[in-house]
Amino acid sequence: MTIRPVRAGSAPPCAEDGAVTSPIKEPAHVATANDTASQHHEWWRDAVIYQVYPRSFADGDGDGVGDLAGVRQHLPYLAELGVDALWFSPWYASPQADAGYDVADYRRIDPMFGDLSEAGALIAEAHELGLRIVVDIVPNHVSDQHAWFREAREAGPGAEARDLFWFRPGRGTDGELPPNEWQSVFGGPAWTRTANPDGTPGEWYLHLFAPEQPDLNWNNPKVREEHESVLRFWFDLGADGVRIDSATMPAKDPELPDFDPASPPVPHPYIDRDDVHSIYRAWREVAAAYSPPRALIGEVWLADPVRFAHYLRPDEMHTAFNFDYLNSPWDPAALRSVIDATFDAHASVGAAPTWVLSNHDVTRHVTRYGRADSSYGHALRQHGTSTDLALGTRRARAALLLALALPGGHYIYQGEELGLWEVEDIPAERRQDPIFHRTGGTDIGRDGCRVPLPWSGQEPPFGFSPAGASAPPWLPQPADWADHTAEAQDGRADSMLGFYRTALAGRRAEQGLHNEEFTWLHSDDPGVLAFERGDGFVCVANLSAAPAALPADTEVVLASGPEVDVTARVLPPDTSVWLRRVRG
């Protein structure tokens, strides 16, 4: 292999101006925290962030549902894993029509998870362990049980409370048809009709997700003021940042025009409208008023990298999830294209890239990587497709080393460090995802990646709930997970858990991985991706079905599989390796 410069990482960090000191202290630095990230306030630029899905992480009170008590019990596990921060999916008061993404009250913890005092204690304990906390914010909608929506529904047409949402009269002779033909992301119409106070059929309201999730009208200043107040509430409590759900969708065309979904207009009536950016500019001002500044992390699903980068301009979000990378198949050309496009988009605005393999909405990557088509898309989840889990696991290990070696932040979805796969055989009567129910089962939804974690023991609930629990886990766990519990893998360097711990510790210790230098290395093998970072660090990933040659004058730092032949300089298929150049 020969070196040739191809592309550098994004621009160096820039300090926030005009920050004021808040009473919240920096998390205590301990050996498990990322040393370089802890030395500056822009910790998100190369942090490893672990997603906690509270319902499925650990059940502390035995009711079959995960809670904050369960998370607190396992904070040392997360610190030992070697991550820098924890991102919590919604833990707020909610009827749970969409697993908490239907928020009824942002200033209360849902009783199934605990209470506000316990959340405060969890944040403090995490900080003592060097773990930062990111909480979820859902700006597009609230629950139909939110006080605002209850008032709006009861008030009737023309009421001021209804201007907080999108209430409209129906079409047709008696208003019996929805105001337009928009469809819900979860399937079916995006409108539900209400009843007037006298019981007669009334207006319709917009919900781009489930009917229990009415969309907010961001043209109303009260909506903006409330969300900025919510940000301050959690930042004052100690949250180090927020993850912004469905970040491209809050702004709507006030005319609510019909359009052809197969050929949507530009600008789109409700996705990635220019006026959505004023929301995040205001949020950035809120985040920058704290010392250290709080982080804004966006869920931005967009195919256009230029439009994607607009959300990461210096006065908007700090970083956003890289879904193009997550969606990419296990293919060297496709991955290299995504990596290059990612660097280009982020460098244009001075933002740090991110690398994501799984989350609570997508098929777990151990399963995806074991399929003939290893790509992902919401429109084609490929449930029921034949999967080679041994191959998927091998590729998942290789994918981790590849992603951890790239400049930027990295996200881990709970359970991937245990090598868990997608659970596809959940009985219909146990499924809870609204996607399953609103599509009549044609899309079995996201329950399979949300199954409660296995911690210990030989049979369900695998230590997810305490002994003598009053209820089984809210989703059934497969019996095959007995060998994948944290207990079964603890202390085994060859296990997925042992591998994650080693890889994260290696990333933390490797100084060359904490800058933004990046150079592709040329390889004659089209199945190989190879690049160099600072201080002579090299990563080589063989994504082909045949062995590949390792570059000369290097020594192995860490390999994703045990079969690397250092003497013969051979890298097996579907294997990644970290190397260091030997200086002669």
N, C-alpha and C positions, 0 to 999 in steps of 0.2 A: 504494500500500500504506500502511496505517496501523498504528502500533505499538499493541499491547495486551499487558500482562503476562499470561502464562499459567502458567508453571511455572519454578521455579528449579532449579538442579542440586542435587547432594547436599551434605551438610553439610561444613564445612571440615575439613581433616585434623586428627587428634588424635594427639598424641605417644604413643609406647609408654612405659609406666612400667616401672621395675625392670630396665632393660637393663644388661648388663655388656659391657665392652669386649672384643672379640676381636682376635686379631692380624691379621685380614684388613683391608686398607685399602680405602677408597672407590676406585672406578675413577677414574683421572686424568681431569680435565675438559679436554676439547678442544673446538674450535669446532664439531665435528660433533655433539656431545652436546646434549640438550635443556637449555637454560640453566636454566629454571625448575625442571624436575624434578631437576636436579642440586643445587639449593640446599636441598632438604629430603630427609629420609630416606624419605618416602613417595613415592618416585619412580614407583611403579606407577600412581599416580592419573591421570597424563596421559602416560605413556610410550608410545612406538611400539615394539612388540616384534615382531621378525622370527622366524618359525619356521623352523628349520633341520631338515630331514629328512635325517639324515646319509647314508643309503644313496644319496640322489639329488642331493646338493648338488654335490660335486666329488670325483673319484677321483684321489688323489695317487700311488698305486702301480701303476696300470694293470691291476688285476684286474677292472675293470668295476663295482665297487661303491664308492660314495662313502666317504670316511674323514676322520679328523681332520686329516691332512696336507693334504687338499684344502681343507678349511674354512680352515685357517691361511693358505693361499696367498691366499684371497679375503677375509680380514678387512678389508683396506683398501677393497675394493669395498663391503662392508657399512657401514663407517664413512662412506664418501662418499655412500652412499644416503641417510643421514641418520636411521637408526634409533637407538634408545636402548639396546636390549637384544636378546639372542639367546636364543630358547627352543629347546633341543635335544630332539627326540624321542629315545627311549631309545638310549643308546650302550653299554649294559652287556653283559657276557658273556651270551650267549643262543643257543639253537639256531635262532633266527629262524623259529619256526613261525608267529609273527604279527608279523614284521618288528620284533622286539626287544621287543614288549610281553609277551613270555614271558621274564621275567628269571631267569637262573640264579644270578647273583652281582652284587649291587649295588656291590660294592667293587672290581670289575674292569671294564675296558673290553673289549668284544669284540675279539678279534684282527683281525677284518676292518676295524675302525675305527682301531686303534692300541693304545695302552696307557695306563696311568694317568699316567705321567710326561708323555705328550703331551697328555692332557687338562688336566693342571695347567699346562703351557706355554700351551695355547690360552686358558685362563681368564686367565692373566697378560697375554698379548698383547692379548686383547680389552679388559681393563681399561685397559691403556696407551692404547688408542684411544677410551676413554670408553664402551665397550660393556659392559653388565652381562650376566650369564649366568644363565639359568634352566634347570634340569634336570628331567627327567620322573621322577615317582614313580608306581608302579602298585600301589596298596594292595590291590586286590581279589584278586589272584592272583599266582602265580609260575610259573616253568617247571616242567614235570614232570622236568627235569634238575637242579632246585635240590636242594642237599644235604638239606634238610628232607624233600622229597617222596620222594627216593630212599630215605631211611631209613624213612619211613612205609610205603612200598610193600613194602619188604623185611621189615619187622618183623612184619607180619601183624595180624589183628584183635585189638583190645584194647590194643595198644601205645600208650604215652604219645605217641609221635611222631605217631600218627594224629590226635590231638586238635588238632593244628595245622591240620588240614584238615577236610573234611566227608565222612568215610567212613561209609557206612551199609550194612547188609545189604539185599539186594534183596527185593522182594515176589514172590509166587507160591509154588508148591510147593517149588521148589529155589532160590529167590532169583534166578530168571532174569529178573525184571522190575525196572526201575529203582525206586528208593525212592519217587519221585513222578513226576508228569508234566511237570515243569519243562522248558522248551525253551531251548536255547542261543541267544544273541544272533546267533551265526553260522549258525544253522540246525541242525536235528536235536536229539536229546535232550541235556539238560544233565548227563547221567551217563555214566560209562564204568566197566565192570566190570574188576576186577583179578583176578589169579591168586594163590592162596595160595602160601606158600613150597614146598608139596609139589606144586604144579602144578594143583590143583583150583580150580574157579571160586570167586572170593572176593567181597569186598565191592565196593561201587560208590563212586566219588568224584564230587563235584560240580564242574562247570566251566561257569560261565555264558557262557564264550566257547569257545575251542577245547579239545579233550581234552588238549592239551599245556599247558593253562593252569589247573591246579587252584586252586579258590578257597580262600583262607585263612579260618581260623576266628578272627575278631577277639574272640571271647569268651575266648580263651587269652591271658593276660598276656604270654607270650613273644612273640607276634606284635606286640603293641603296643610292647614294649621294643625289639625288633629294628628296627622302622621308625623309631622316634625316634633310635636309634643311627645309622641310615643317613642321616637328615637331618643330624645333627651331622657325620658324615663329610664330606658334600659342602659343608656350610656352612663347615667348617674348611678345606676345600680352596679355597674362594673363591667358591662358587656364591652368587649374590645372591637366589635364590629357587627354588621348585619349582612345577612344574605337576602337578596331581594328577589322574591318569587315572581315569575312571569313578567320580567321587567320591561318587556317591549309593549305590553298590552294596555296599560291604564288609560292612555289618551285615545279618545274616540272622535270620529267625524260627527259633529253635532247634527248633521242631516241624516245620519244612520242610513246611508244609501245601500240598496241591493247591489250585488256584484256577482260575477261568475267565479266561483271558487277555483275553477281550473285555470282561470286567467285573471287573477285579481288586479285591480288598478293600482297605479302608483301616483300618490301615496295610498296605502292600504287604509280602509276605513277604521281599523283598530289595531294594527300591528306596526310598530316602528314608525309612528308618526313623529314629525319633527318637534311637535309641542311636548312630547313626553320628556324631552331633555331638560326642560325647565324644572321638572320635578326633582331630578337628580342634582342639578346645580344647586338648588336650595338645600338638599340633603347634604351635599358636600360642605356647604357653609356650616351646617350644624355639626358635622363630624370634625371639621377643622378647628372648631372652637374649643376642642378638648386637647389637653396635653398629657400623653401623646395623642395624636389624631386618631379617631376611630376609623375603621375600614368599611368601605362599601363594596360588596361583592355581588355581582349581578348574575342572575339566571337569564342569559341572553341567547335565545335560539334564533339565529339569523344565518342565512346562507351567504349573504354578501359581506365579505371581510371589511370593506370600507365602511359600510353602515354599522357593522359590529364595533369597529374602532371608535365610532362617534361616542359610544357610551363610556369610553375610557379616556376621553380628553381630560386635560389636567384639572378642569373644574367640575368633573362629573365622578363616575365611579373610579375606584382604585384598580379593580381587577374584575374579571368575569370568567365564567366556566367555559372551557374549550370543548364544545360539543362536537365540533368537526373531528377532533382527535378521538373522542369517545366513539363516534359513529364509524370511524374508519375500519375497514377490514384488516386482518393480519396479512398485510401485503406491503412489501418494501417501497414500491413506487408510490402507492397511495399514502403511506405514512410520511414518506419524505416530502411529498407535495403538501400535506397538511402542516408539517413542521415548518417548511419554508414560508407558507402563507401565514402561519401564526406569527413568525418572527417579523414578517413584513408589516402585518396589521398592527402589531403592538409597538414596533419601533416607530411607526408614524406618529404615535401619540405619547411616546415615552413611558408606556405601561409595561408591566411584567406579565409574561404569558402564564397560563396555567395548563396543567395536564391532568386529565380525568379519565378513569377507566370504568367506573360504575357509580350509580347513585340509587336513590329510593324510587326512581321512575323508570329505570331501564333494566333489561335482562342482565343478570350478573355475568361478568365477562368470562369466568371459567366456562360457563355454558356457551356463550357466543363464540369464543375462540375454538371450541370443539366442533363447530359446524362447518359444513362445506362452504357456506356463505357466512363469514364471520363479521359482516358489517351489521349495523344496527340502525333502525328507524322506527319511530312510533307507529307509522302506518303499516309496518311489516315486522311485527315482533317475532314471527317465526315460532310461536309456541307449538310444541309437539314435533318439531323438526329433530331428526336424528342427531345425537350429540355424542362425541367421543370425549368423555370427561377426563381421561388420562391425557389426551392431547391438549384439551382446553387448559388443564392445570399446568402442563409444561409451558404452554405459551403464556399463561398468566404470569408465571414466574419470570419468564424472559421479558414480558411487557413491563413488569415493575422495574427491573433494572434499567431498561431503556428509558422509561419515563422519568425515573428519579435522577438520571444523569443529564437531563435536559435543563437548561436555565429557566428559572421561574418557580412558581408554586405548584404543589402537588396535593391532590385530594384523594383520601381513602374512604371508601364507604364501609361502614361497620360490617364485619364478617368476612370481608375479602381477605383479611390477614389470616383467616382460618381456612381459606380455600373453599368457601361455601359456593354451591351452585344454585341455579334457579330451581325452585320447587314448582313443578308444572302440574302435579297430579292432586292439587287441593280440590276436595269435593265442592261441587257447585253451592251446596247449602252452607259451606263454611266461608265462601268468598265474600269479601267486604268492599272491594274497590268499586266505586260507582261506574267506572268504565265498563266493567263486566255486566252490571245490571242494566245500564242505559243502552248497551249494544246487544242485549239479549244473549250474551255469552259468545257472540262472534269474535269479540276481543276479550280474552280472559284477564286482561289488565295487569296490574303491578303487584298483586299480592305475593307472587312467587319470589320477589326479591326482598320482601318485608317480613319473612318468617322469623320468629324470635330466635335469638342466638343460642347456640349450645355452649354451656360453660363447663359442665362436668357430668359424670355418671354414664351409664350404659343404655339408658332409655329416656324417652321424653318424660318430663320437660327438660332434661339435661341441665339441671341446675339453673335454668332461667328463672324459675320460681323457687321459693324456699320449701323445705320439707314440710309436708302437711298443708300445702296450698289448697285453697278452697275452690279453685277453678283451673282448668287446663289452659295452656297458652292460647291466646286469641286467634292464632293461626296454627294449624298442626305442623309439627316438625317431622321430617323423615327419620325413620329408624337408622338409616345409613349414616347419620351424622355422629354416631357414637365414636367413631375414630377421628372426628374433626372437632371435638370439644377443645376448649382452651386448655383444660386439664390434661387431656390425652397428648397434646402437642407440646406442652410446657417442658422445657429442658431438652428437647430434641432439636438439634441443629438442622436436621434434614427435613423437619416439618415445615409447612407453610408459615406457621407462626414464628418458628425459629428463623426462617429465612427473612421474613419481614423485619424482625428485630435486628438481624445482622445488617440487612441492607440499609435500614434507616440509621443505624449507628454509623455505618460506613459513610453514608451521605453527609451526616453531621460532621464527621471527622475530616472529610476530604476537602481541603481548602480550595481546590480547583473547582468545586461544585458550588461555591458561594460567590461567584462573580458572574458576569454576563458574557464572558468570552465563549465563542463557539466556532469551530471550523470543521466542515465536512472533510472526511478522508476519502480519497478515491479508492474504489475497489473494482477489480475486474469481474467480480461476481455480482450479478444483478440482484441476487437474493440477500445481499448483505447491506446493512446500514452501519456506517462507522463514522465517528466524529471524535474530535479532541476538545477538551476544555483546558483551563489553565493548569500550570504546574505539571505538565506531562501526563495528565489523566486522559485515558482513551476508553471509549465505549464501543463495543462491536456487538451487533445483533444479527444473528443468522436466521432469517425468516423463511428460508427455503427448506426443501425436503432432503437436501444433500449436505454433507459436511462442507465446511468452508475453512480457508486458511486464516490463521491469526497473523497479524503483522509481526515482523521481526523486531528484535530488541525491545521486547516488552515482557513484563512479568504479571501474572494474574493476581488481582486484588480480590475479586469476588466473581463467582459464576452462578448462573441461575440453575444449572444442572451439574451433576457429579461427574459427567463423562468427558470433560474437557481434557484432551491429551496435550499437556504442556510441552512434552518432549517433541512430539510430532507436529506441534503448532496447529492442531486441528480443533475446530469448533463444531460440535454436532448440530443437527437441524433444530430449529425452534429453541435456540439457546442464546442468551446474552451474556456478555462478560465485561467486567471492568478491568482495565489494564493500567499499568504505569510504565512509562518509558524508562528503559535502563540507560542511564547516561554513561557513555564509554569514556 
